[in-house]
Amino acid sequence: MLLGRGERLVEAARRAVHTKLGVPEAAIGAVGQLVTFDEPNRDPRGPTLSIAMWAVVGPHDGPAQWVGFDEIPELAFDHNRIVAASRSLLAGLLWKDLPFTRALLGDEFPATRAVAATTNLAGTRPDPANLNRTLAAIPGLTRTTERRRVKATGRPAAVWAFDADADA
């Protein structure tokens, strides 16, 4: 997507998610810049830059078809490489970039959602003890006394919550 005159990258990313994917503007949460791809021969039409952006999208009834990282079809040019690199970078942002993490998981979340997010981004299931230590070390994130049953079977999951004044 091309930048409009005077448009910032975040504005262009929101516009792209809205117009190209049909996501209502109200469903687009946090948006950020991830990485720039500038290899001279990445596009046979000539030198181009691609700036990978991330956006957290909330529930909506738009026409977009969402697929997991492991289900992405063959894409044009070097876009599969861009997706692969972006997945790794997003995995690195999880638990370190609080606006990204909070937009992705919400103000409070069960530990099972933390496991799912880590698994989806990293491609492997995290060690539960290591993940609990990671969560406990995040400023403004605390383990509540609540436990939430996510599935009909198994024990209820611990619930984690961001403090109201934590970086949002």
DSSP file (Angstrom, degrees, kcal/mol; ACC not computed):
  #  RESIDUE AA STRUCTURE BP1 BP2  ACC     N-H-->O    O-->H-N    N-H-->O    O-->H-N    TCO  KAPPA ALPHA  PHI   PSI    X-CA   Y-CA   Z-CA
    1    1 A M              0   0    0      0, 0.0     2,-0.2     0, 0.0    15,-0.0   0.000 360.0 360.0 360.0 139.0    0.0    0.0    0.0
    2    2 A L        -     0   0    0      1,-0.1     2,-0.3    10,-0.0     0, 0.0  -0.590 360.0-111.6 -87.7 149.0    1.3    3.4   -0.8
    3    3 A L        -     0   0    0     -2,-0.2     2,-0.1     1,-0.0     3,-0.1  -0.590  29.8-129.4 -75.4 138.3    1.5    6.3    1.7
    4    4 A G    >   -     0   0    0     -2,-0.3     3,-2.4     4,-0.2     2,-0.1  -0.474  44.8 -73.9 -79.7 161.3   -0.8    9.1    1.0
    5    5 A R  T 3  S+     0   0    0      1,-0.3    -1,-0.1    -2,-0.1     3,-0.1  -0.373 121.3   1.6 -58.3 123.7    0.5   12.7    1.0
    6    6 A G  T 3  S+     0   0    0      1,-0.3     2,-0.3    -2,-0.1    -1,-0.3   0.521 100.0 139.7  76.3   6.0    1.3   13.7    4.6
    7    7 A E    <   -     0   0    0     -3,-2.4    -1,-0.3     4,-0.0     2,-0.2  -0.624  45.8-137.3 -87.0 140.6    0.2   10.2    5.9
    8    8 A R     >  -     0   0    0     -2,-0.3     4,-2.3    -3,-0.1     5,-0.2  -0.548  25.3-109.8 -88.8 159.7    2.1    8.5    8.7
    9    9 A L  H  > S+     0   0    0      1,-0.2     4,-2.6     2,-0.2     5,-0.2   0.891 117.8  51.9 -58.1 -43.1    2.9    4.7    8.5
   10   10 A V  H  > S+     0   0    0      1,-0.2     4,-2.4     2,-0.2    -1,-0.2   0.901 110.1  49.3 -63.4 -39.7    0.5    3.9   11.4
   11   11 A E  H  > S+     0   0    0      2,-0.2     4,-2.3     1,-0.2    -1,-0.2   0.914 111.8  48.8 -64.1 -42.1   -2.3    5.7    9.6
   12   12 A A  H  X S+     0   0    0     -4,-2.3     4,-2.6     2,-0.2    -2,-0.2   0.883 110.2  51.5 -65.4 -38.5   -1.5    3.9    6.3
   13   13 A A  H  X S+     0   0    0     -4,-2.6     4,-2.6     2,-0.2     5,-0.2   0.927 110.5  48.1 -64.8 -44.0   -1.5    0.6    8.1
   14   14 A R  H  X S+     0   0    0     -4,-2.4     4,-2.2     1,-0.2    -2,-0.2   0.918 112.5  49.7 -60.4 -42.6   -4.9    1.3    9.7
   15   15 A R  H  X S+     0   0    0     -4,-2.3     4,-3.4     2,-0.2     5,-0.4   0.910 110.8  49.7 -62.8 -42.6   -6.2    2.3    6.3
   16   16 A A  H  X>S+     0   0    0     -4,-2.6     4,-2.3     2,-0.2     5,-0.9   0.922 111.0  48.2 -64.0 -44.8   -4.8   -0.9    4.7
   17   17 A V  H  X5S+     0   0    0     -4,-2.6     6,-1.6     3,-0.2     4,-0.7   0.900 117.8  43.1 -62.7 -39.2   -6.4   -3.1    7.4
   18   18 A H  H  X5S+     0   0    0     -4,-2.2     4,-0.8    -5,-0.2    -2,-0.2   0.955 124.5  30.8 -71.2 -50.9   -9.7   -1.3    6.9
   19   19 A T  H  <5S+     0   0    0     -4,-3.4    -3,-0.2    -5,-0.2    -2,-0.2   0.894 126.8  37.4 -82.0 -39.9   -9.8   -1.1    3.1
   20   20 A K  H  <5S+     0   0    0     -4,-2.3    -3,-0.2    -5,-0.4    -1,-0.1   0.823 129.8  29.7 -83.1 -30.7   -8.0   -4.2    2.0
   21   21 A L  H  <<S-     0   0    0     -5,-0.9    43,-0.7    -4,-0.7    -3,-0.2   0.539  99.5-125.5-105.7  -9.0   -9.2   -6.6    4.7
   22   22 A G     <  +     0   0    0     -4,-0.8    -4,-0.2    -6,-0.3    -3,-0.2   0.745  52.6 155.9  73.2  22.4  -12.6   -5.1    5.4
   23   23 A V        -     0   0    0     -6,-1.6    -1,-0.2    39,-0.1    -2,-0.1  -0.708  48.2-114.6 -83.8 126.7  -12.0   -4.7    9.1
   24   24 A P    >>  -     0   0    0      0, 0.0     3,-1.8     0, 0.0     4,-0.5  -0.312  22.0-121.8 -58.7 142.2  -14.1   -2.0   10.7
   25   25 A E  G >4 S+     0   0    0      1,-0.3     3,-1.3     2,-0.2    -2,-0.0   0.848 111.8  59.9 -55.2 -35.7  -12.0    0.9   12.0
   26   26 A A  G 34 S+     0   0    0      1,-0.3    -1,-0.3    32,-0.0    32,-0.0   0.735 100.5  56.2 -66.5 -21.4  -13.4    0.4   15.5
   27   27 A A  G <4 S+     0   0    0     -3,-1.8    31,-3.7    31,-0.1     2,-0.7   0.549  84.1  96.4 -87.6  -7.6  -12.0   -3.2   15.5
   28   28 A I  E <<  +A   57   0A   0     -3,-1.3    29,-0.2    -4,-0.5     3,-0.1  -0.745  53.7 177.4 -87.8 115.3   -8.4   -2.1   14.8
   29   29 A G  E     -     0   0A   0     27,-3.6    -1,-0.1    -2,-0.7    28,-0.1   0.453  48.7  -6.6 -87.5-131.5   -6.6   -1.9   18.1
   30   30 A A  E     -     0   0A   0     69,-0.2    26,-2.6    70,-0.1     2,-0.3  -0.308  62.5-167.3 -67.1 148.7   -2.9   -1.1   18.5
   31   31 A V  E     +A   55   0A   0     24,-0.2     2,-0.3    -3,-0.1    24,-0.2  -0.991  11.7 165.5-136.9 141.8   -0.7   -0.7   15.4
   32   32 A G  E     -A   54   0A   0     22,-2.4    22,-2.8    -2,-0.3     2,-0.3  -0.970  36.2-100.5-152.9 168.3    3.1   -0.6   15.2
   33   33 A Q  E     +A   53   0A   0     -2,-0.3    20,-0.2    20,-0.2     3,-0.1  -0.736  30.6 175.8 -93.9 139.7    6.1   -0.8   12.9
   34   34 A L  E     -     0   0A   0     18,-3.2     2,-0.3    -2,-0.3    19,-0.2   0.836  53.2 -31.4-109.1 -59.4    8.1   -4.0   12.8
   35   35 A V  E     -A   52   0A   0     17,-1.2    17,-2.9     2,-0.0     2,-0.4  -0.988  46.7-123.3-163.8 155.3   10.9   -4.0   10.2
   36   36 A T  E     -A   51   0A   0     -2,-0.3     2,-0.6    15,-0.2    15,-0.2  -0.913  15.0-154.5-109.5 134.9   11.8   -2.6    6.8
   37   37 A F  E     +A   50   0A   0     13,-3.5    13,-2.1    -2,-0.4    -2,-0.0  -0.942  25.3 158.9-107.4 121.5   12.8   -4.8    3.9
   38   38 A D        +     0   0    0     -2,-0.6    -1,-0.1    11,-0.2    11,-0.1   0.185   9.9 147.9-131.9  17.4   15.1   -3.0    1.4
   39   39 A E    >   -     0   0    0      1,-0.2     3,-1.5     2,-0.1     9,-0.4  -0.366  49.0-132.5 -58.1 131.7   17.0   -5.6   -0.6
   40   40 A P  T 3  S+     0   0    0      0, 0.0     3,-0.3     0, 0.0    -1,-0.2   0.788 100.6  40.6 -60.2 -31.1   17.5   -4.1   -4.1
   41   41 A N  T 3  S+     0   0    0      1,-0.2    -2,-0.1     6,-0.1    -3,-0.0   0.123  79.5 107.1-106.7  21.6   16.3   -7.1   -6.0
   42   42 A R  S <  S+     0   0    0     -3,-1.5    36,-0.3     6,-0.2    -1,-0.2   0.719  82.5  42.7 -74.1 -19.5   13.4   -8.2   -3.9
   43   43 A D  S >  S-     0   0    0     -3,-0.3     3,-1.9    -4,-0.2    -1,-0.2  -0.988  72.0-148.2-128.8 121.9   10.8   -7.0   -6.5
   44   44 A P  T 3  S+     0   0    0      0, 0.0    -1,-0.1     0, 0.0    -2,-0.1   0.663  96.1  66.8 -64.6 -13.5   11.4   -7.7  -10.2
   45   45 A R  T 3  S-     0   0    0      1,-0.3    -4,-0.0    -3,-0.0    -3,-0.0   0.622 120.4 -78.3 -81.1 -11.7    9.6   -4.5  -11.1
   46   46 A G  S <  S-     0   0    0     -3,-1.9    -1,-0.3    -6,-0.1    -3,-0.2  -0.737  72.7 -27.5 137.6 174.0   12.4   -2.4   -9.5
   47   47 A P        +     0   0    0      0, 0.0     2,-0.3     0, 0.0    -6,-0.1  -0.350  66.1 162.3 -61.2 128.7   13.7   -1.3   -6.2
   48   48 A T        -     0   0    0     -9,-0.4     2,-0.4    -2,-0.1    -6,-0.2  -0.984  32.1-133.0-144.1 154.3   11.0   -1.0   -3.5
   49   49 A L        -     0   0    0     -2,-0.3     2,-0.4   -11,-0.1   -11,-0.2  -0.865  13.7-163.8-103.0 142.3   10.8   -0.8    0.2
   50   50 A S  E     -A   37   0A   0    -13,-2.1   -13,-3.5    -2,-0.4     2,-0.6  -0.997   3.1-162.8-123.2 127.0    8.4   -3.0    2.2
   51   51 A I  E     -A   36   0A   0     -2,-0.4     2,-0.4   -15,-0.2   -15,-0.2  -0.932  13.9-143.0-110.8 112.3    7.7   -1.9    5.8
   52   52 A A  E     -A   35   0A   0    -17,-2.9   -18,-3.2    -2,-0.6   -17,-1.2  -0.606  23.2-176.6 -77.1 127.4    6.2   -4.7    7.9
   53   53 A M  E     -A   33   0A   0     -2,-0.4     2,-0.4   -20,-0.2   -20,-0.2  -0.835  14.4-143.1-117.9 157.0    3.6   -3.4   10.3
   54   54 A W  E     -A   32   0A   0    -22,-2.8   -22,-2.4    -2,-0.3     2,-0.3  -0.928  15.3-177.1-118.8 150.6    1.6   -5.2   12.9
   55   55 A A  E     -A   31   0A   0     -2,-0.4     2,-0.6   -24,-0.2   -24,-0.2  -0.990  21.1-139.8-144.1 137.0   -2.0   -4.5   14.0
   56   56 A V  E     -     0   0A   0    -26,-2.6   -27,-3.6    -2,-0.3     2,-0.5  -0.880  24.0-161.6 -96.9 123.7   -4.1   -6.2   16.6
   57   57 A V  E     -A   28   0A   0     -2,-0.6   -29,-0.2   -29,-0.2     3,-0.1  -0.912   3.0-148.4-113.1 129.5   -7.6   -6.7   15.4
   58   58 A G        -     0   0    0    -31,-3.7   -31,-0.1    -2,-0.5    46,-0.0  -0.238  44.7 -57.1 -85.1 177.9  -10.6   -7.3   17.6
   59   59 A P  S    S+     0   0    0      0, 0.0     2,-0.3     0, 0.0    -1,-0.2  -0.248  70.7 144.4 -58.1 139.9  -13.7   -9.3   16.9
   60   60 A H        -     0   0    0     -3,-0.1   -37,-0.1     2,-0.1    -3,-0.0  -0.969  55.0-117.8-165.5 170.7  -15.7   -8.3   13.9
   61   61 A D        +     0   0    0     -2,-0.3   -38,-0.0   -39,-0.1   -39,-0.0  -0.100  61.4 139.4-109.5  33.4  -17.8   -9.7   11.0
   62   62 A G        -     0   0    0      1,-0.1   -40,-0.1   -38,-0.1   -39,-0.1  -0.162  64.4-109.9 -74.6 171.9  -15.5   -8.5    8.2
   63   63 A P  S    S+     0   0    0      0, 0.0   -41,-0.1     0, 0.0    -1,-0.1   0.505  73.9 123.7 -82.0  -4.6  -14.7  -10.6    5.1
   64   64 A A        -     0   0    0    -43,-0.7     2,-0.6     1,-0.1   -43,-0.1  -0.260  54.5-142.9 -61.2 141.9  -11.0  -11.2    5.9
   65   65 A Q        -     0   0    0      2,-0.0     2,-0.4     0, 0.0    -1,-0.1  -0.939  17.1-155.5-106.8 115.9   -9.9  -14.8    6.1
   66   66 A W        -     0   0    0     -2,-0.6     2,-0.3     0, 0.0     0, 0.0  -0.744  14.0-179.7 -95.6 136.9   -7.4  -15.3    8.9
   67   67 A V        -     0   0    0     -2,-0.4     5,-0.1     2,-0.0     2,-0.0  -0.937  29.1-105.1-131.1 155.5   -4.9  -18.1    8.8
   68   68 A G    >   -     0   0    0     -2,-0.3     3,-2.0     1,-0.1     4,-0.2  -0.294  36.8-104.7 -73.3 163.3   -2.2  -19.2   11.2
   69   69 A F  G >  S+     0   0    0      1,-0.3     3,-0.8    51,-0.2    -1,-0.1   0.844 122.9  53.0 -57.1 -34.3    1.4  -18.6   10.5
   70   70 A D  G 3  S+     0   0    0      1,-0.2    -1,-0.3    50,-0.1    -2,-0.0   0.478 106.9  53.7 -82.2  -0.8    1.8  -22.3    9.6
   71   71 A E  G <  S+     0   0    0     -3,-2.0    -1,-0.2     2,-0.0    -2,-0.2   0.250  72.9 130.4-115.6  10.4   -1.1  -22.2    7.1
   72   72 A I    <   -     0   0    0     -3,-0.8     3,-0.1    -4,-0.2    -3,-0.0  -0.495  51.6-135.2 -71.9 128.7    0.1  -19.2    4.9
   73   73 A P        -     0   0    0      0, 0.0     2,-0.3     0, 0.0    -1,-0.1  -0.134  41.2 -67.5 -73.3 176.4   -0.1  -20.1    1.2
   74   74 A E        -     0   0    0      1,-0.0     2,-0.2     6,-0.0     5,-0.0  -0.514  60.9-161.6 -66.3 127.3    2.6  -19.2   -1.3
   75   75 A L        -     0   0    0     -2,-0.3     5,-0.2     1,-0.1    -1,-0.0  -0.629  22.0 -85.1-109.8 168.1    2.8  -15.5   -1.7
   76   76 A A  S >  S-     0   0    0     -2,-0.2     3,-2.4     3,-0.1     4,-0.2  -0.283  85.3 -20.4 -71.6 155.8    4.2  -13.2   -4.4
   77   77 A F  T 3  S-     0   0    0      1,-0.3     3,-0.3     2,-0.1   -34,-0.1  -0.162 126.2 -27.0  51.6-126.2    7.9  -12.0   -4.5
   78   78 A D  T 3> S+     0   0    0    -36,-0.3     4,-1.9     1,-0.2     3,-0.3   0.063  99.9 117.9-106.6  23.3    9.5  -12.3   -1.1
   79   79 A H  H <> S+     0   0    0     -3,-2.4     4,-2.4     1,-0.2    -1,-0.2   0.806  70.8  56.3 -67.8 -29.8    6.4  -12.0    1.0
   80   80 A N  H  > S+     0   0    0     -3,-0.3     4,-2.4    -5,-0.2    -1,-0.2   0.895 108.7  48.9 -65.4 -37.2    6.6  -15.5    2.6
   81   81 A R  H  > S+     0   0    0     -3,-0.3     4,-2.6     2,-0.2    -2,-0.2   0.889 109.8  52.0 -66.1 -38.2   10.1  -14.5    3.8
   82   82 A I  H  X S+     0   0    0     -4,-1.9     4,-2.6     2,-0.2    -2,-0.2   0.920 110.2  48.2 -63.0 -44.1    8.6  -11.3    5.2
   83   83 A V  H  X S+     0   0    0     -4,-2.4     4,-2.5     2,-0.2    -2,-0.2   0.926 112.2  49.1 -62.8 -44.5    5.9  -13.2    7.0
   84   84 A A  H  X S+     0   0    0     -4,-2.4     4,-1.7     1,-0.2    -2,-0.2   0.923 113.8  45.3 -61.9 -44.9    8.5  -15.6    8.5
   85   85 A A  H  X S+     0   0    0     -4,-2.6     4,-2.1     1,-0.2    -1,-0.2   0.892 112.6  52.1 -65.5 -38.9   10.8  -12.8    9.6
   86   86 A S  H  X S+     0   0    0     -4,-2.6     4,-3.0    -5,-0.2     5,-0.2   0.888 105.1  55.1 -65.9 -38.9    7.8  -10.9   11.0
   87   87 A R  H  X S+     0   0    0     -4,-2.5     4,-2.4     1,-0.2    -1,-0.2   0.942 109.5  47.0 -58.8 -46.8    6.6  -13.9   13.0
   88   88 A S  H  X S+     0   0    0     -4,-1.7     4,-1.6     1,-0.2    -1,-0.2   0.907 113.5  48.0 -61.8 -42.4   10.0  -14.2   14.7
   89   89 A L  H  X S+     0   0    0     -4,-2.1     4,-1.3     2,-0.2    -2,-0.2   0.890 110.8  50.8 -67.3 -38.9   10.1  -10.4   15.4
   90   90 A L  H  X S+     0   0    0     -4,-3.0     4,-1.9     1,-0.2     3,-0.2   0.891 106.7  54.7 -64.8 -38.9    6.5  -10.5   16.8
   91   91 A A  H  < S+     0   0    0     -4,-2.4    -1,-0.2    30,-0.3    -2,-0.2   0.882 107.5  51.4 -60.4 -36.7    7.5  -13.4   19.1
   92   92 A G  H  < S+     0   0    0     -4,-1.6    -1,-0.2     1,-0.2    -2,-0.2   0.784 107.8  52.3 -70.3 -27.1   10.4  -11.2   20.3
   93   93 A L  H >X S+     0   0    0     -4,-1.3     4,-3.2    -3,-0.2     3,-2.4   0.833  84.6 101.8 -76.2 -32.7    7.9   -8.4   21.1
   94   94 A L  T 3< S+     0   0    0     -4,-1.9     4,-0.1     1,-0.3    -3,-0.0  -0.322  97.9   5.1 -58.4 129.2    5.6  -10.6   23.1
   95   95 A W  T 34 S+     0   0    0      2,-0.3    -1,-0.3     1,-0.1     3,-0.1   0.269 130.4  62.0  77.6  -6.9    6.2   -9.9   26.8
   96   96 A K  T <4 S+     0   0    0     -3,-2.4     2,-0.9     1,-0.2    -2,-0.2   0.725  94.6  55.0-112.4 -37.0    8.7   -7.1   26.0
   97   97 A D  S  X S-     0   0    0     -4,-3.2     4,-2.8     1,-0.2    -2,-0.3  -0.832  70.5-168.3 -98.8  97.9    6.5   -4.5   24.2
   98   98 A L  H  > S+     0   0    0     -2,-0.9     4,-3.1     1,-0.2     5,-0.3   0.858  82.0  53.8 -63.3 -38.9    3.7   -3.9   26.6
   99   99 A P  H  > S+     0   0    0      0, 0.0     4,-2.0     0, 0.0    -1,-0.2   0.925 114.0  44.2 -60.2 -40.2    1.3   -2.0   24.3
  100  100 A F  H  > S+     0   0    0     -3,-0.3     4,-2.3     2,-0.2    -2,-0.2   0.958 117.0  45.0 -64.3 -51.1    1.6   -4.9   21.8
  101  101 A T  H  X S+     0   0    0     -4,-2.8     4,-2.6    -8,-0.3     5,-0.3   0.914 115.0  47.3 -61.0 -45.0    1.2   -7.6   24.5
  102  102 A R  H  X S+     0   0    0     -4,-3.1     4,-2.5    -5,-0.2    -1,-0.2   0.882 112.5  49.0 -67.2 -38.5   -1.7   -5.8   26.2
  103  103 A A  H  < S+     0   0    0     -4,-2.0    -1,-0.2    -5,-0.3    -2,-0.2   0.882 115.1  46.0 -66.4 -37.0   -3.5   -5.2   22.9
  104  104 A L  H  < S+     0   0    0     -4,-2.3    -2,-0.2    -5,-0.2    -1,-0.2   0.903 127.6  23.8 -72.2 -42.8   -3.1   -8.8   21.9
  105  105 A L  H  < S-     0   0    0     -4,-2.6     3,-0.2     1,-0.2    -3,-0.2   0.662 103.6-126.7-102.4 -18.8   -4.1  -10.4   25.2
  106  106 A G     <  -     0   0    0     -4,-2.5    -1,-0.2    -5,-0.3    56,-0.1  -0.293  41.8 -59.7  95.5 174.2   -6.3   -7.7   26.8
  107  107 A D  S    S+     0   0    0      1,-0.2    55,-3.1    54,-0.1     2,-0.3   0.784 126.5  17.3 -68.9 -27.0   -6.2   -6.1   30.3
  108  108 A E  E    S+B  161   0B   0     53,-0.2    53,-0.2    -3,-0.2    -1,-0.2  -0.993  73.4 170.2-143.0 149.7   -6.6   -9.5   31.9
  109  109 A F  E     -B  160   0B   0     51,-2.6    51,-3.1    -2,-0.3     2,-0.1  -0.995  33.6-108.7-156.9 147.5   -6.1  -13.0   30.5
  110  110 A P  E >>  -B  159   0B   0      0, 0.0     3,-1.4     0, 0.0     4,-1.2  -0.477  36.8-113.1 -75.4 154.4   -5.9  -16.6   31.6
  111  111 A A  H 3> S+     0   0    0     47,-2.9     4,-2.2     1,-0.3     5,-0.2   0.799 115.7  65.4 -57.8 -29.5   -2.6  -18.3   31.5
  112  112 A T  H 3> S+     0   0    0     46,-0.3     4,-2.3     1,-0.2    -1,-0.3   0.848  99.4  51.7 -64.0 -32.1   -3.9  -20.6   28.8
  113  113 A R  H <> S+     0   0    0     -3,-1.4     4,-2.6     2,-0.2    -1,-0.2   0.868 107.7  52.2 -70.9 -35.4   -4.2  -17.5   26.5
  114  114 A A  H  X S+     0   0    0     -4,-1.2     4,-2.2     2,-0.2    -2,-0.2   0.899 110.5  48.4 -64.1 -40.3   -0.6  -16.6   27.3
  115  115 A V  H  X S+     0   0    0     -4,-2.2     4,-2.7     2,-0.2    -2,-0.2   0.929 112.4  48.6 -64.0 -45.4    0.5  -20.2   26.3
  116  116 A A  H  X S+     0   0    0     -4,-2.3     4,-2.8     2,-0.2     5,-0.2   0.910 111.8  48.5 -63.2 -43.1   -1.5  -20.0   23.1
  117  117 A A  H  X S+     0   0    0     -4,-2.6     4,-2.2     2,-0.2     5,-0.3   0.924 113.9  46.4 -63.7 -44.4   -0.1  -16.6   22.1
  118  118 A T  H  X S+     0   0    0     -4,-2.2     4,-3.0    -5,-0.2     5,-0.4   0.923 114.1  48.4 -63.4 -44.4    3.5  -17.7   22.8
  119  119 A T  H  X S+     0   0    0     -4,-2.7     4,-2.1     1,-0.2    -2,-0.2   0.922 112.2  48.5 -62.5 -45.5    2.9  -21.0   20.9
  120  120 A N  H  < S+     0   0    0     -4,-2.8    -1,-0.2    -5,-0.2    -2,-0.2   0.882 120.3  36.2 -64.9 -38.8    1.4  -19.2   17.9
  121  121 A L  H  < S+     0   0    0     -4,-2.2   -30,-0.3    -5,-0.2    -2,-0.2   0.904 125.0  37.4 -82.3 -42.2    4.1  -16.6   17.6
  122  122 A A  H  < S-     0   0    0     -4,-3.0    -3,-0.2    -5,-0.3    -2,-0.2   0.742  98.3-130.7 -82.9 -23.0    7.2  -18.7   18.6
  123  123 A G  S  < S+     0   0    0     -4,-2.1     2,-0.3    -5,-0.4    -4,-0.2   0.397  80.3  75.8  87.7  -5.0    6.0  -21.9   16.9
  124  124 A T  S    S-     0   0    0     -6,-0.4    -2,-0.2    -5,-0.0    -1,-0.2  -0.980  88.1-104.0-138.1 151.6    6.7  -24.0   19.9
  125  125 A R        -     0   0    0     -2,-0.3    -9,-0.1    -3,-0.1     2,-0.1  -0.562  41.9-124.1 -74.4 131.8    4.8  -24.5   23.2
  126  126 A P        -     0   0    0      0, 0.0    -1,-0.1     0, 0.0    -7,-0.1  -0.378  24.6-101.3 -75.9 155.1    6.6  -22.7   26.1
  127  127 A D     >  -     0   0    0      1,-0.1     4,-2.6    -2,-0.1     5,-0.2  -0.639  31.9-136.4 -69.0 125.4    7.7  -24.4   29.3
  128  128 A P  H  > S+     0   0    0      0, 0.0     4,-2.5     0, 0.0     5,-0.2   0.872 101.2  49.8 -57.5 -40.5    5.0  -23.5   31.8
  129  129 A A  H  > S+     0   0    0      2,-0.2     4,-2.0     1,-0.2     5,-0.2   0.923 112.8  46.6 -65.4 -43.1    7.5  -22.7   34.6
  130  130 A N  H  > S+     0   0    0      2,-0.2     4,-2.4     1,-0.2    -1,-0.2   0.903 112.2  50.8 -65.0 -40.4    9.5  -20.4   32.4
  131  131 A L  H  X S+     0   0    0     -4,-2.6     4,-2.8     1,-0.2    -2,-0.2   0.911 109.1  51.1 -64.6 -41.3    6.4  -18.6   31.1
  132  132 A N  H  X S+     0   0    0     -4,-2.5     4,-2.4    -5,-0.2    -1,-0.2   0.899 110.6  48.9 -62.4 -39.5    5.2  -18.0   34.7
  133  133 A R  H  X S+     0   0    0     -4,-2.0     4,-1.2     2,-0.2    -2,-0.2   0.905 111.5  50.1 -65.1 -40.4    8.6  -16.5   35.6
  134  134 A T  H >< S+     0   0    0     -4,-2.4     3,-0.5     2,-0.2     4,-0.4   0.942 112.5  46.3 -61.3 -48.3    8.4  -14.3   32.5
  135  135 A L  H >< S+     0   0    0     -4,-2.8     3,-1.4     1,-0.2    -2,-0.2   0.908 109.9  53.6 -61.8 -42.9    4.9  -13.1   33.3
  136  136 A A  H 3< S+     0   0    0     -4,-2.4    -1,-0.2     1,-0.3    -2,-0.2   0.763 106.3  54.3 -64.6 -24.4    5.8  -12.5   37.0
  137  137 A A  T << S+     0   0    0     -4,-1.2    -1,-0.3    -3,-0.5    -2,-0.2   0.518  81.5 106.5 -88.4  -5.5    8.8  -10.3   35.8
  138  138 A I  S X  S-     0   0    0     -3,-1.4     3,-1.8    -4,-0.4     2,-0.1  -0.631  76.6-120.4 -79.7 122.5    6.7   -8.0   33.6
  139  139 A P  T 3  S+     0   0    0      0, 0.0     3,-0.1     0, 0.0    -2,-0.1  -0.384  96.1  15.7 -61.5 133.0    6.2   -4.6   35.3
  140  140 A G  T 3  S+     0   0    0      1,-0.2    23,-3.4    26,-0.1     2,-0.5   0.498 101.6 107.9  83.6   3.7    2.6   -3.7   35.8
  141  141 A L  E <   +C  162   0B   0     -3,-1.8     2,-0.4    21,-0.3    21,-0.2  -0.966  44.2 176.6-115.8 126.6    1.4   -7.4   35.3
  142  142 A T  E     -C  161   0B   0     19,-2.8    19,-2.8    -2,-0.5     2,-0.5  -0.948  33.0-117.8-130.4 150.2    0.2   -9.3   38.4
  143  143 A R  E     -C  160   0B   0     -2,-0.4    17,-0.2    17,-0.2     2,-0.1  -0.746  36.0-147.2 -83.0 125.5   -1.2  -12.8   39.0
  144  144 A T  E     -     0   0B   0     15,-3.0    15,-0.3    -2,-0.5    -1,-0.0  -0.279  21.8-115.1 -84.9 175.7   -4.7  -12.4   40.4
  145  145 A T  E    S+     0   0B   0     13,-0.1     2,-0.1    -2,-0.1    -1,-0.1   0.540  86.2 103.5 -85.9  -8.0   -6.4  -14.7   42.9
  146  146 A E  E     -     0   0B   0     13,-0.2    13,-1.4    12,-0.0     2,-0.4  -0.432  54.1-163.1 -74.9 147.6   -9.0  -15.6   40.3
  147  147 A R  E     -C  158   0B   0     11,-0.2     2,-0.5    -2,-0.1    11,-0.2  -0.993   6.8-157.7-128.2 139.9   -8.9  -18.9   38.4
  148  148 A R  E     -C  157   0B   0      9,-3.0     9,-3.2    -2,-0.4     2,-0.7  -0.967  14.5-136.5-126.6 128.2  -10.8  -19.3   35.2
  149  149 A R        +     0   0    0     -2,-0.5     3,-0.1     7,-0.3     5,-0.1  -0.732  26.0 173.4 -81.4 118.1  -12.0  -22.5   33.6
  150  150 A V        +     0   0    0     -2,-0.7     2,-0.3     5,-0.3    -1,-0.2   0.809  65.6  32.4 -95.2 -37.6  -11.2  -22.1   29.8
  151  151 A K  S    S-     0   0    0      2,-0.4    -1,-0.1     4,-0.2     0, 0.0  -0.778  85.4-113.0-116.4 162.8  -12.1  -25.7   28.7
  152  152 A A  S    S+     0   0    0     -2,-0.3     2,-0.3    -3,-0.1    -1,-0.1   0.776 103.1  47.1 -66.6 -25.4  -14.7  -28.1   30.1
  153  153 A T  S    S+     0   0    0      2,-0.1    -2,-0.4     0, 0.0    -3,-0.1  -0.729  91.6  40.9-113.1 165.1  -11.9  -30.3   31.3
  154  154 A G  S    S-     0   0    0     -2,-0.3     3,-0.1    -4,-0.1    -3,-0.0  -0.081  92.3 -55.4  88.2 169.3   -8.7  -29.6   33.2
  155  155 A R        -     0   0    0      1,-0.1    -5,-0.3    -6,-0.1    -4,-0.2  -0.502  65.0 -89.7 -84.4 154.4   -8.1  -27.3   36.1
  156  156 A P        -     0   0    0      0, 0.0    -7,-0.3     0, 0.0     2,-0.2  -0.302  45.5-119.2 -62.1 144.5   -8.9  -23.7   36.0
  157  157 A A  E     - C   0 148B   0     -9,-3.2    -9,-3.0     1,-0.1     2,-0.1  -0.567  24.1-106.8 -87.0 147.0   -6.2  -21.4   34.7
  158  158 A A  E     - C   0 147B   0    -11,-0.2   -47,-2.9    -2,-0.2     2,-0.5  -0.392  34.6-132.5 -64.3 149.4   -4.6  -18.6   36.7
  159  159 A V  E     -B  110   0B   0    -13,-1.4   -15,-3.0   -15,-0.3     2,-0.3  -0.924  16.2-161.1-112.2 132.9   -5.6  -15.1   35.6
  160  160 A W  E     -BC 109 143B   0    -51,-3.1   -51,-2.6    -2,-0.5     2,-0.4  -0.853   8.9-169.2-109.4 146.4   -3.1  -12.4   35.0
  161  161 A A  E     -BC 108 142B   0    -19,-2.8   -19,-2.8    -2,-0.3     2,-0.3  -0.999  19.9-129.6-140.8 139.8   -4.0   -8.7   34.9
  162  162 A F  E     - C   0 141B   0    -55,-3.1   -21,-0.3    -2,-0.4   -22,-0.1  -0.662  36.8-109.3 -80.4 140.3   -2.3   -5.5   33.9
  163  163 A D    >   -     0   0    0    -23,-3.4     3,-1.7    -2,-0.3    -1,-0.1  -0.373  29.1-114.3 -63.0 149.9   -2.4   -2.7   36.4
  164  164 A A  T 3  S+     0   0    0      1,-0.3    -1,-0.1    -3,-0.0    -2,-0.0   0.833 116.7  44.5 -57.4 -34.3   -4.7    0.2   35.3
  165  165 A D  T 3  S+     0   0    0      2,-0.1    -1,-0.3     3,-0.0     3,-0.1   0.337  86.4 118.0 -96.5   8.0   -1.7    2.6   35.1
  166  166 A A  S <  S-     0   0    0     -3,-1.7   -26,-0.1   -26,-0.2    -4,-0.0  -0.380  86.9 -72.4 -69.7 154.5    0.6    0.1   33.3
  167  167 A D              0   0    0      1,-0.2    -1,-0.2    -2,-0.1   -65,-0.1  -0.225 360.0 360.0 -49.2 122.7    1.8    1.2   29.8
  168  168 A A              0   0    0     -3,-0.1    -1,-0.2   -66,-0.1    -2,-0.1   0.406 360.0 360.0-108.8 360.0   -1.2    0.8   27.6
